[in-house]
Amino acid sequence: MNTSETPKRSRRLVSKENRNTVGEKQVNDPKMRCQEVSVFYDNGATKAINSVSLDIGTNEVIALIGPSGCGKSTFIRCLNRMNDTIEGCKVEGRIILEGKNIYDRDVDVVPLRARVGMVFQKPNPFPKSIFDNVAYAPRIHGLVTNKSETEELVEKSLIRAGLWNEVKDRLNQPGTGLSGGQQQRLCIARTIAVNPEVILMDEPCSALDPIATAIIEELIEELRREYAIAIVTHSMQQASRVSQRTAYFHLGDLIEIGPTEQIFLNPLHQLTQDYITGRFG
């Protein structure tokens, strides 16, 4: 689903007999737990997500796959309340992070979005220097108090994003002057600079060439050692390469969830089988 748009008409969800999710929705060590999450647009007139429950595990990459318009991006935007920015959008259900429902009224979305960072489909560096792109959020959140701390954090973040060696001699140059793949890694460095607990990635490689995509995928594997990661991808090949679990969405319903190898080699639901084998998509 294009996250810049909202549905213009009601959507037909799958039939009741097909709606029961196949697979294990919970994990032993969840970083984030989603319980019966539904999303409505147009002040409740259009239901885009239908009672989705799943866990995002610690040190895990979970891939969200499904045909265009199935609700993957809408769902992932619930996890850091990005849907709050869409007029007429309503989210029901509970999303628990460290024992707290992020939709409770007393939750401040600014620190929440530092704890649950997001990397978007199109690289979106700030119109600032490479250095300031990374340093901006730590300064805002009070994570650094002086120049030395800031420089150390910027270097560390760029190293972890696999970008330091390419930009260390031009930190004062605009981030917008980097290549597409470098810009996306800069956005990842910007995200991890505030030490999030969860990283959301909404088709982070769709605008990149194969070489840049491979670099980002290697980076995702490294980052999962420290973070819980949820990635929306239109590429089943990418999902199979980077994730430990995969969730298949269809018309706003979570149809099947399980270990990635099982989902791709031996899916349990016919709708998943049809999508994986290319019968529709």
Number of C-alpha atoms within 10 A of each C-alpha: 16 13 17 6 8 18 17 10 11 13 14 11 17 17 9 7 6 14 16 14 19 18 17 14 20 16 13 8 13 19 21 24 23 22 17 14 18 21 23 21 22 17 11 13 14 20 23 29 27 21 17 20 19 21 20 24 23 20 21 24 27 26 27 27 26 26 17 15 17 23 26 33 23 22 25 20 18 21 26 24 19 16 21 14 8 14 11 15 19 18 20 16 16 18 25 19 20 12 10 13 17 21 19 11 7 8 12 11 16 11 14 17 19 22 19 25 24 28 21 17 20 17 22 15 22 18 12 15 18 27 23 20 23 30 23 17 18 21 15 10 12 9 16 18 10 9 9 10 12 20 15 11 19 25 22 16 24 26 15 18 26 20 19 18 10 13 17 14 9 12 17 13 15 17 25 19 13 17 13 18 23 23 21 27 26 30 26 31 26 29 27 28 26 27 18 19 21 30 28 23 23 24 19 24 26 15 15 19 11 12 9 17 18 15 16 23 18 13 17 21 17 15 20 19 13 15 22 23 28 25 27 24 23 20 14 16 10 16 24 17 14 21 23 17 24 26 27 25 26 24 21 25 25 28 24 24 27 21 17 22 15 14 22 20 10 12 21 17 18 12 18 24 17 13 18 20 10 9 9 11 13
